[in-house]
Amino acid sequence: MSSAQAGLIGSIIGGVFVGVPALLGAWWSKKNQERQLEAQTAQIAAQTEHLKLQIRAQLLEQRREPRSQHYAEFVSAVDVLLDYLEDHWIAGLPEDPQVGDAVLATAKRS
């Protein structure tokens, strides 16, 4: 074997020993990037879902506050009405318990 053939065989083997690890390293890097991209996509999807739930909770809370205020005002108005009815109407009922009971039953139905 001449020195030219030995040099050629040596360079081919050297190229293989350098090229194969380089290709494996590139493949490994590509796979890691794909996994990282998948993880980031899943994380963004989870954050998006969390933000949607948070926005919905805030909207429901904003709607709940005026509603509870209106309920409180309604209860207060009913209390005022009941006090007025008791002072001006029920106090003037006749002393006969049967008449008073009939009027109260009518008032409770309406």
CYANA upper distance limits for C-alpha pairs under 8 A (distance plus 0.5 A):
  1 MET  CA      5 GLN  CA      6.83
  1 MET  CA      6 ALA  CA      7.32
  2 SER  CA      6 ALA  CA      6.88
  3 SER  CA      7 GLY  CA      6.49
  4 ALA  CA      8 LEU  CA      6.61
  5 GLN  CA      9 ILE  CA      6.63
  6 ALA  CA     10 GLY  CA      6.47
  7 GLY  CA     11 SER  CA      6.57
  8 LEU  CA     12 ILE  CA      6.72
  9 ILE  CA     13 ILE  CA      6.67
 10 GLY  CA     14 GLY  CA      6.44
 11 SER  CA     15 GLY  CA      6.41
 12 ILE  CA     16 VAL  CA      6.72
 13 ILE  CA     17 PHE  CA      6.66
 14 GLY  CA     18 VAL  CA      6.62
 15 GLY  CA     19 GLY  CA      6.16
 16 VAL  CA     20 VAL  CA      6.24
 17 PHE  CA     21 PRO  CA      7.35
 18 VAL  CA     22 ALA  CA      6.89
 19 GLY  CA     23 LEU  CA      6.60
 20 VAL  CA     24 LEU  CA      6.63
 21 PRO  CA     25 GLY  CA      6.42
 22 ALA  CA     26 ALA  CA      6.67
 23 LEU  CA     27 TRP  CA      6.64
 24 LEU  CA     28 TRP  CA      6.56
 25 GLY  CA     29 SER  CA      6.58
 26 ALA  CA     30 LYS  CA      6.65
 27 TRP  CA     31 LYS  CA      6.76
 28 TRP  CA     32 ASN  CA      6.73
 29 SER  CA     33 GLN  CA      6.71
 30 LYS  CA     34 GLU  CA      6.75
 31 LYS  CA     35 ARG  CA      6.74
 32 ASN  CA     36 GLN  CA      6.56
 33 GLN  CA     37 LEU  CA      6.55
 34 GLU  CA     38 GLU  CA      6.69
 35 ARG  CA     39 ALA  CA      6.65
 36 GLN  CA     40 GLN  CA      6.63
 37 LEU  CA     41 THR  CA      6.56
 38 GLU  CA     42 ALA  CA      6.67
 39 ALA  CA     43 GLN  CA      6.60
 40 GLN  CA     44 ILE  CA      6.58
 41 THR  CA     45 ALA  CA      6.65
 42 ALA  CA     46 ALA  CA      6.68
 43 GLN  CA     47 GLN  CA      6.65
 44 ILE  CA     48 THR  CA      6.51
 45 ALA  CA     49 GLU  CA      6.69
 46 ALA  CA     50 HIS  CA      6.64
 47 GLN  CA     51 LEU  CA      6.59
 48 THR  CA     52 LYS  CA      6.70
 49 GLU  CA     53 LEU  CA      6.83
 50 HIS  CA     54 GLN  CA      6.64
 51 LEU  CA     55 ILE  CA      6.53
 52 LYS  CA     56 ARG  CA      6.66
 53 LEU  CA     57 ALA  CA      6.62
 54 GLN  CA     58 GLN  CA      6.72
 55 ILE  CA     59 LEU  CA      6.66
 56 ARG  CA     60 LEU  CA      6.65
 57 ALA  CA     61 GLU  CA      6.63
 58 GLN  CA     62 GLN  CA      6.63
 59 LEU  CA     63 ARG  CA      6.74
 60 LEU  CA     64 ARG  CA      6.49
 61 GLU  CA     65 GLU  CA      6.86
 62 GLN  CA     66 PRO  CA      7.88
 63 ARG  CA     67 ARG  CA      6.99
 64 ARG  CA     68 SER  CA      6.54
 65 GLU  CA     69 GLN  CA      6.76
 66 PRO  CA     70 HIS  CA      6.65
 67 ARG  CA     71 TYR  CA      6.72
 68 SER  CA     72 ALA  CA      6.65
 69 GLN  CA     73 GLU  CA      6.73
 70 HIS  CA     74 PHE  CA      6.58
 71 TYR  CA     75 VAL  CA      6.66
 72 ALA  CA     76 SER  CA      6.64
 73 GLU  CA     77 ALA  CA      6.63
 74 PHE  CA     78 VAL  CA      6.68
 75 VAL  CA     79 ASP  CA      6.70
 76 SER  CA     80 VAL  CA      6.78
 77 ALA  CA     81 LEU  CA      6.63
 78 VAL  CA     82 LEU  CA      6.55
 79 ASP  CA     83 ASP  CA      6.59
 80 VAL  CA     84 TYR  CA      6.64
 81 LEU  CA     85 LEU  CA      6.60
 82 LEU  CA     86 GLU  CA      6.50
 83 ASP  CA     87 ASP  CA      6.58
 84 TYR  CA     88 HIS  CA      6.42
 84 TYR  CA     89 TRP  CA      8.21
 85 LEU  CA     89 TRP  CA      5.56
 85 LEU  CA     90 ILE  CA      6.79
 86 GLU  CA     90 ILE  CA      5.34
 86 GLU  CA     91 ALA  CA      6.63
 87 ASP  CA     91 ALA  CA      6.15
 88 HIS  CA     92 GLY  CA      7.10
 89 TRP  CA     93 LEU  CA      7.32
 93 LEU  CA     99 VAL  CA      8.45
 93 LEU  CA    100 GLY  CA      6.44
 94 PRO  CA     99 VAL  CA      7.40
 94 PRO  CA    100 GLY  CA      6.89
 95 GLU  CA    100 GLY  CA      7.84
 96 ASP  CA    100 GLY  CA      6.89
 97 PRO  CA    101 ASP  CA      6.44
 98 GLN  CA    102 ALA  CA      6.67
 99 VAL  CA    103 VAL  CA      6.74
100 GLY  CA    104 LEU  CA      6.63
101 ASP  CA    105 ALA  CA      6.55
102 ALA  CA    106 THR  CA      6.71
103 VAL  CA    107 ALA  CA      6.65
104 LEU  CA    108 LYS  CA      6.62
105 ALA  CA    109 ARG  CA      6.81
106 THR  CA    110 SER  CA      6.98
